[in-house]
Amino acid sequence: MNDQGFESFETTADVGIMAWGETLEELFANAARGMFALMVDSGTVRSTGLLSIEARGSDLPSLLVAWLNELIYQCEAEEWAPSDVRVIAVEGGHASGELVGEPAEAGRHRFKGVVKAATYHLLECQKDGDRWRARVVFDV
């Protein structure tokens, strides 16, 4: 495992990430960072703005999928280039935080590909010893 808190893996016609963190907030942030790495070259995006993000789920795995899908939705709806994410809280079926980045500019931002959605295929989100880990597959 690398020190970024995530790594990608290939699946048939899709792509996935493994993410980890000491806390649920760190896990959710690292899962988002892994997803962003599939979407845009982070070196081309400045951290000049914030969008508030909230998601709800019936259990931890569904909350993670809802969180990631809300980030995708906000990037598309607001035409936003993500550079990072701040997770404020993950508790009681609710996640809240801020999407960091700036309005997308096709000429300046290098987009890698379209991530359509986080899926439930091969989904895992659980405590593994002294840290949290997750596996998420994205429809691309």
C-alpha positions as CSV (number, residue, x, y, z in Angstrom):
1,M,0.0,0.0,0.0
2,N,1.2,3.5,-0.7
3,D,1.2,6.5,1.6
4,Q,-1.5,8.4,-0.3
5,G,-4.2,6.6,1.5
6,F,-5.6,4.9,-1.7
7,E,-4.6,2.8,-4.7
8,S,-6.5,2.0,-7.9
9,F,-7.2,-1.4,-9.4
10,E,-8.8,-2.5,-12.7
11,T,-12.0,-4.5,-13.1
12,T,-13.8,-5.5,-16.3
13,A,-14.9,-2.2,-18.0
14,D,-14.7,-0.3,-14.7
15,V,-12.0,0.9,-12.3
16,G,-11.8,0.7,-8.5
17,I,-9.9,2.0,-5.6
18,M,-8.8,0.7,-2.3
19,A,-8.7,3.3,0.4
20,W,-7.8,3.4,4.1
21,G,-7.6,5.7,7.1
22,E,-7.1,5.8,10.8
23,T,-10.6,7.3,11.2
24,L,-13.8,7.2,9.2
25,E,-13.3,10.8,8.2
26,E,-9.8,10.0,6.9
27,L,-11.2,6.9,5.0
28,F,-13.9,9.0,3.3
29,A,-11.4,11.7,2.4
30,N,-9.0,9.2,1.0
31,A,-11.7,7.4,-1.0
32,A,-12.7,10.8,-2.5
33,R,-9.0,11.6,-3.3
34,G,-8.7,8.2,-5.0
35,M,-11.8,9.0,-7.1
36,F,-10.5,12.5,-7.9
37,A,-7.2,10.9,-9.1
38,L,-9.3,9.1,-11.8
39,M,-11.0,12.3,-12.8
40,V,-8.4,15.1,-13.1
41,D,-4.7,15.9,-12.9
42,S,-4.7,17.5,-9.4
43,G,-1.6,19.6,-10.4
44,T,-3.8,21.6,-12.7
45,V,-6.4,22.6,-10.1
46,R,-6.0,25.4,-7.5
47,S,-7.7,25.2,-4.1
48,T,-9.5,28.5,-4.3
49,G,-13.1,27.6,-3.5
50,L,-15.3,25.4,-1.3
51,L,-18.6,23.6,-1.9
52,S,-20.5,22.1,1.1
53,I,-21.2,18.4,0.8
54,E,-23.6,16.2,2.7
55,A,-24.7,12.6,2.2
56,R,-26.8,10.1,4.0
57,G,-26.9,6.3,4.0
58,S,-28.6,3.4,5.8
59,D,-25.3,1.8,6.7
60,L,-21.6,2.6,6.4
61,P,-21.0,1.1,2.9
62,S,-24.1,2.8,1.5
63,L,-23.1,6.1,3.1
64,L,-19.7,5.8,1.4
65,V,-21.3,5.3,-2.0
66,A,-23.7,8.2,-1.4
67,W,-20.8,10.4,-0.3
68,L,-18.8,9.7,-3.4
69,N,-21.8,10.0,-5.7
70,E,-22.7,13.4,-4.1
71,L,-19.1,14.5,-4.9
72,I,-19.5,13.4,-8.5
73,Y,-22.9,15.2,-8.8
74,Q,-21.5,18.4,-7.3
75,C,-18.5,18.4,-9.7
76,E,-20.9,18.0,-12.7
77,A,-23.7,20.3,-11.5
78,E,-21.4,23.1,-10.5
79,E,-18.8,22.4,-13.3
80,W,-16.2,22.1,-10.6
81,A,-12.6,20.8,-10.8
82,P,-11.8,19.1,-7.5
83,S,-8.4,19.4,-5.8
84,D,-9.2,17.9,-2.4
85,V,-11.9,17.3,0.1
86,R,-12.3,18.0,3.8
87,V,-14.5,15.5,5.7
88,I,-15.9,17.1,8.9
89,A,-17.9,14.2,10.3
90,V,-19.0,10.7,9.5
91,E,-21.5,9.5,12.0
92,G,-25.1,8.1,12.4
93,G,-25.6,7.5,8.7
94,H,-24.5,11.1,7.8
95,A,-21.3,12.5,6.2
96,S,-20.5,16.1,5.9
97,G,-17.6,18.1,4.5
98,E,-16.3,20.5,1.9
99,L,-15.2,19.9,-1.7
100,V,-12.1,22.0,-2.4
101,G,-11.2,23.2,-5.9
102,E,-12.3,25.8,-8.4
103,P,-14.7,26.3,-11.4
104,A,-13.6,24.0,-14.3
105,E,-11.7,25.4,-17.2
106,A,-11.3,23.1,-20.2
107,G,-8.2,24.8,-21.4
108,R,-6.3,24.7,-18.1
109,H,-7.5,21.6,-16.2
110,R,-6.4,18.3,-17.5
111,F,-9.4,15.9,-17.1
112,K,-8.5,12.2,-17.3
113,G,-11.8,10.6,-17.7
114,V,-15.5,10.6,-16.7
115,V,-16.4,8.8,-13.5
116,K,-20.2,8.2,-13.8
117,A,-20.9,6.7,-10.4
118,A,-19.7,4.8,-7.4
119,T,-21.3,1.4,-7.4
120,Y,-22.1,-1.4,-5.0
121,H,-20.2,-4.0,-7.1
122,L,-17.5,-5.5,-4.8
123,L,-18.1,-2.8,-2.2
124,E,-16.5,-3.1,1.1
125,C,-16.2,-0.7,4.0
126,Q,-15.1,-2.0,7.4
127,K,-12.7,-1.8,10.3
128,D,-9.6,-3.8,9.7
129,G,-7.5,-4.1,12.8
130,D,-6.7,-0.6,13.9
131,R,-7.7,1.2,10.7
132,W,-10.6,1.5,8.3
133,R,-10.5,0.3,4.8
134,A,-12.8,0.4,1.8
135,R,-13.0,-1.0,-1.8
136,V,-15.2,0.9,-4.3
137,V,-15.7,0.2,-8.0
138,F,-16.7,3.1,-10.2
139,D,-18.7,3.1,-13.4
140,V,-16.5,4.9,-16.0
